[in-house]
Amino acid sequence: MTQQELIKLLNQGLERTLRDMNPWWQGDPVPPTPPIRRWAYQPVLNGIRSQLSPAVVLRGPRQVGKSTLLVQIIESLLADGISPKRIFRIQFDDLPELKRLASPITELGQWYCDHILGKSYARAAVDGESPYFILDEVQNLADWAPQLKHVLDIGKIRALVTGSSALRIQAGHDSLAGRLFTVEMGPLLLREIAGFRQLGELSPYLPFNGLSPLKDRTFWTGLREFGERHTQIRRSAFAAFSERGAYPLAQANANEPWERVADVLEETVIRRAIQHDLRMGPRGQRRDEALLEEVFRLACRYAGQAPKQALYLDELRRSQNANVGWPRVLSYLRFLDGTLLLHLIKPLELRLKRKQGASKVCLCDHALRAAWLQEQVPLDPDELVRKPELADLAGHLAESAAGYFLASIPHLDVAHFPERAAEREVDFIITVGDQRIPIEVKYRGRITPEDVRGLQSFIEKPVYRAPFGLLITRDDQQATDDPRIISLPLSTLLFMR
């Protein structure tokens, strides 16, 4: 687009919108934000202040609070004394006019230098006044990464980027290799729910970017004691999680009827991801919306399990009345994984025991399942005592919650261990360095010796390098006398971060 065409487009309203997105340019206050700051706030702020990498990427599902966090970061930058004109924010979801620009980041960046910053990138760098670019939902631009690379290279700017599609954000890593620091933020952590519900404020037991403690048995026994010390807060927060899930809008509107909350979750999270991101498939291919909805429905139905190809195909052929191939289904599952609505936990491959297996499906929040399938299944132990007929389903959802939580810990390798000829299944295996920790979820009222056989078998094989294992339970009692196995209630595991 020529400079004259850009000026004409800006005069048609885009400039007004950009100025409205950046009220601090005119001396107006930053839009108000909730007083609670999510766990990702400090890592993101540290990242954008640091000189280690010029760009920070914050990715996560829709409606988990990424845009709110951006405004809180802007508040902090202004409080640090950064000139308001050095902060340029663009919300790409709100600017359909950008489709008419060939290179929105570079073209709008040039307009910003000319009309707001009042100097070139080079002059700003020499003056020690390089700008901060805050780019919200940038993955909606097909070639955002090369554009951002160009601006980073010539402008020495600092950038904060958010996205709801891990696949599209990851696709930009090749262009921006060595220039990105990535933070993934999912729905609320259990201690954040405690904050939303004003139950109490707690520091995380596991620090950000600190995986080495996980190899130490005393870390896990200490975590159990941590959960016991904060029993009241933990149980109350877990009851709120059981009832409403972990989306901020659900917890912040605890007095609204669940049916209304479910409708909003379905519309703003699930359908927004499926319908909005649908038309932006690889190489311009349009995905089948009805098929994608049905694949997500199956993912909800079999959350916490590892359905085989045949099960997916049989159910889809019945519901869609069409001959659907596995490659297409798998690509749709990966798309859903890319939207971060779920994690696909792959089977563990060890030495010569490589074997193709199904991935385990772990939803980002059981509330999405409740909204999509219109079926509420409690996880709270007291509720399950009153509704024992839901115990089996709750067990699968507990496994799903544990799997998504583990997979969301930065840099932690998580797999599941399917049953093999002479070996029992283990729900999850986490790997830290050269050490593995098997994890079994037994979400039931009574634990039997048979329930820990898989853990014991895995621990007893020296080749797996597993000095101890974890048993995730429904209740707080110590569930086994085996000193190699540490029992933790699911609520305590989720209290770790």
N, C-alpha and C positions, 0 to 999 in steps of 0.2 A: 504494500500500500504506500502511495506517495505521501509526502508530508502534507500536501494540500488536502488529500482525501482523509488523512488522519485528523487534521484540524476540523474538517467538516463533520466527521463522525463524532468527535469530542463535543463540538458545538451542538450536536443533536441530543445531548443529554448524558453522554458517558462521563464528561468532565464533572458534571454536577454530582453524578453517582460516586465517582472517585473521591470527590471532596467530602461527600457525606460519610463515606467509609473512613475518612481520616479527619475527624472533627478537631483533633489537636492542632492541625495546621492553622486553624482560625482562632486558636486559644480556647476552644470549647473543651469541656471535660471528656474523659474516656467514658463510654457507656458503662453503667453500673454492672458489677458482676457479683455472684454469690461470694460470701466471705470464705467459704471452704475452698482450699486449693488442693487439687488432686496430686497424687504422689509424683506424677511426671513433671509437675511444675518446676521443681528445683533442678532435676537433671537437664531439662530443656533450657532453663535460664542459665545454668552453668555452661551449657554447650554453646549458647549464642554469645556469651561473654568471653569464652575461651578462644585462643588463637590456633588451637590444634586443627580445626577444620572450619572452613568458611560457611558451611551450611548445616543446619539441623533439620532432620525430617521427623515429624511426629505423625505416626500413622495409627489408625484404629477404626473400628466400625463406626457407622453413623450414630450420632446422638450420644456419644460417650463423654462429650465435653471438650472436644479439641478446640472449637472456636472460642469458647469461654476461656480456655487456658491461654490462647493467643492474646486476648484482651488483657488478661492478668500480666502476661509478659510485657506488653506495651506499657502498662501502668508502672511496672518495675523499672523499665528503661527510662521512662520520663522521670521517675523518682531518683534515678541515678544521675540526673542532670543532662541526659541526652537531649539535644535540641529537637523539638517536635517536628521540624521540617526534615529531619534525618530519618524519620520513620514512615515508610510507605507500605500501606496494607491494601491488598486486593483480595476480595472474596469472589472466586471464579464461579461459584454456583449462582451468584446473583447478577452475573453480567453476560446475558445472551448476546449482547452486541460484539463481544470479543470474537465470536465466530467469523466476523468480517475482517479481522486483523490477521495478517499472515504470520506474524511473530509477536503475539501480545506482550510477552514479558520484555522483549527488547524495545518494542515500539513505545509501550507505555512507560518503560524506564527512561527513554529519551525525553518523552514529554515531561516526566517528573523532574529530570535534571534541568530542563529549560524553564519550567514554570513554577516549581516548588523549591527544589534545592538551590537553584540559581547558579549552578556551576557544573562543570563536567565531572565525571567520575574521577578522572586523573587529578584535577585540581582539588576535589574533596579529599582524596587520599593524601595528597601533599599537605593539606591543611589539617589533617587529623580528624576529618569530619565525614568519613565514608558512611553511606546510608545503611539502614537496616530494611531489607525487603521481607515483608510478612505475607506469604502467599498461601491462601486458604483453599483447600480442595483443588490443588494444582493438577492432579492427575487427569482432570477433565480436558486438559490440553494434550493433544496427541504427541507433540514433540517438546514438552516443557523442559526436559533435561538438557538438550543441546542449547536451548535459549538461555537457561539459567547458567549453564557453564560459560557461555559467552559473556554474560554480565559479570559473573564472578571473576573471570580472568582479566577483563579490561577494567573492572570497576573497584576491585578489592572491597566489595561490599560484604556484609553479613546477611545471611538469609535464613529464614525459618519457614519451612514448608510443611503443610499438612495434607493428608490424603486418606481416603476411605478404602482404597484398593491397594493391597500389598503388592499385587502383581504389577500394576502400572508404576507404582513407586519403585519397586525392585527393578523394573525395566530401565529406570533412569540411572541405576548405579553404574552401568558400564560407561556412560558419558561422564559421570561425576565421580569416577573412581578416585578415592583418596580425598574427596572433598566433602563427604557426608558423615554425620553422626546421627544414627537412627535410634529413636525411642518408640516403642510400641505400647499403646495405652488401650486397654480393653475396658469393659464395664467396671463398675466400682469394686474395689477390694472390700473385704469384710470390715476392716477397720475404718474405711471411708464411709461405709454404710452406718457404722456407729457414729461417725461425725455428722452425717446427714440427719440422723434421727436424734442427735444431741444426747447420745448415750454415754459419751466420754471420748477423750482424745488419747490415742496411743501412738508411740513411735513404732516403726516397723522392726520386727525381730531380725529379719534378714536385710542387711543394707543393700542399696542399689549397687549392682555390678560386683557383688561379693559372693562368688560361687564356692570358693574353697572351703568355707565352713560346712557345706553340705556333706563333705567326705568324713566328717568327724561325728562319731556316734553321740558324743556329748552335746552336739548342736541340737540333735533331735530330742534327746531327753530334756534338754533345757527348754526346747519349744513346748514340750508337753507341760513342763512346770509353768512356763509363761502363760499358757492357756488356762491352767488351774488357778493362777493368781488373779486372772481377770475373768473368772467364770461368768459373773453376772453380765458384764458388757458383751462378752463373746456369745453367750446364749441368746441374749436379747437381739444382738445384731444378726445372728444366724436365723432367728425366728423371722425377722424382717426380710432377710434374704430369701427364706423359704416362701414367704407369702407373696413378695413382689418382684423378686429377682434383683438384678444389680444395675439396671439402667438408672441414671440420675433422675430422669423425668418420672420414673415410677416411685422412687424413694422420696423425691421432693414433693410428691402429690399423694402422700399416704392416706389422705382422707377422701380421695376420689374413689368412686366405685371401680372395682377391678375391671369390669367390662369396658368402661370408658378408657382406662389406661391401656388395656389390651388392644383396643381399636387404634390408639395413637401409635403404639409400638409396631403394630402390623403395617400401618400406613407410612410412618416416617422412617422406620428401620428396614423392615423386610421388603416391602414393595418398592421403597425408594431405591434400595440396592439392586433389586431385580430389574425394575423397569428403567431406572435412570441409567444404570451402568450397562444395561442389556444391549443398547444400540452401539456400544463402543467395544465390540469384540475384536479379536485379532484380525488384522488385514481387512477390516471393515465388514467382517461376516456378522450377520444378524442372528442372534440366538433365538431359540424358540421359547417364548415367554411361558407358555403353558407347561412345557416340559421342564423348564427350570424351576417353576413353582412346585411341580410334582417331585422333582429330585430333592428340593429342600424339605418337602413334606416327609419324604422317606428318611432324610437325615434326622429330622425331629423325632420320627417314630422309632428309629434305631439308635438314638443318641446313647453313647456309652458302650456301643457294641461295634463289631467289625463285620458288617454284612458282606457276604460273598457276591461276586458278580451275578451269579444266577438269580439270587434273591432280588437284586435291583432290577434286572432285566425282566423277570417274570412279573413283578408288580407293575412296572412301567408299561409293559405290553398290555396288561389287563386294563389299567386305568386310562392309557392313551389310545388304546386300540390301534397300535402301530408297531412296526418292527423296529425297535430302537437298538442300535449297536452299542457295545461297551465303550469304545473309544469316545463316543459322544457323551455318554453318561459320565465317564471319568473326567472329561474336560469340564463339564458343568459342576462336578464336585470340586474340582480345582478352582473354578471360578468363585464358588461360594467360599472356599478356603481363602481365596484372594481378597474377598470383601471383608475377611476377618469375622464373618458371622459364625464360623466354625473353624476348628483345626482338625486336619486329617493326621492322625498319629500313625506313622508307618511301623511295620514289624521290624524287630531287631534282626540285624544280619551279623553273624559272628563267624569269622574264619570260613571254614568249608560248609557251614550250615546255612548258606545263603539259600533262601527259598521264597519264591513269590508268594505274598500273602496279602490279605485285604487290610486296608487302613481302618483304624478305629475312629469313629466320628465323635467329636467332642464339641458341643455347642458353646458359644460364648456366654449364653445365659439361658437357664431353663425357662425363664419368663417368655422368651420368644417362642418356645415350643408350646407353652400354655396359650399364647395368643394365636398362634397359627393353627394348632389342632383343636383349640377351644376345650382344653382338658388340663385342669390344674392338678398337679401332683406335689404334695408337700414334701419337704426334706427335713423339717423340724421333727426331732424324735418324739416330742409330746404329741404332735399332730398325727404321727404314724401309729402311735399306740391307739388313737381313736379311730384311725382308718387303716386297719391292718391289710385290707384288700389291695391297697396301693403299695405295699412294701416292695414287691418285685420291681415295679416301675421306678419307684424311688431309688432302688439300688442301682439301676442303670443310669439314672440322672445324677446320682452321687458320683458314679464313675466318670461320667461326662464332665461334671464340674471339676473334679480333681484333675482330669487330663488337660482341660483347657487352662486351668490355673498353672499347672506345671509347665505346659508348653509356652506360656506367656512370660515365664521368667527369662530375662535377657540372657542369651548365649547358652542356655541349658539344653542339652541334647536329651530328647524324650522319645521313647519308642515303646511298643508293646511286644510281649513275648508270646506268640501263639503256641498252642499245644503242638508238640511234635511227637514222633513215634514213641520215644521213651522219656519224654519230658512234659511236665505239666505246664499249663498256661500260667502266665503272670501278667497282671493287668498293665503295669507300666514298669519300664526300666529307665532310670535316669543315669546319665554318664557324666562324671566330673573327672577330667583328666583321664587316667587309666583305671579308674575305679567305677564300679557300677553299683547301684542301689536298687534292688527290686521292691516294687510297691504293689500291694494287693489291697483292693477295696472290698470290704465285707460289711455292707450296710444293712445289718439285721440285728434283731434283738439278742440272739444267742450265737456265740462263736464256738465252733467245735474244733477239735484237733485236726480234722480233715481240711478245715479252711486255710490252714497255714502250710499244707504240704508243698504247694507250689513254691512258696518262699524258701522253705527249708531245702528243697531239691536244688534250687538255683544257688543258694548260699554254699551248699556242700560241694559244688563243682569248682575246684581251684581256677580253672581256665576263665571263669566269669569274673573273678576278682571282686567278689561281693562279700565284705566282712560282716554285713548286717543287712536287715531288711525292715520295711515299714508296713504295718498293718493299719489301714484306715478304716475306722469303725463309726458306728452311728452314735454310740454312747461313750461316756467318759471312762468306763472301767478298764483296767488292764485286762486284755483279752487273751493273753497267752503267757505261759511260764517260761517259754524259750528265751533265754537271755540274748539271743542273737536277733530277736524280733522286737521292735519298738512299736507299741500301740499308740495311735493318735486318733482322736475323733476328727471327723471331716472339718468341723468348725475350727479346730485348732490348726489344722493344716492350712486352711484358708486365711487364718489370722497371721500367717508367717510374714507376709509382706505388708 
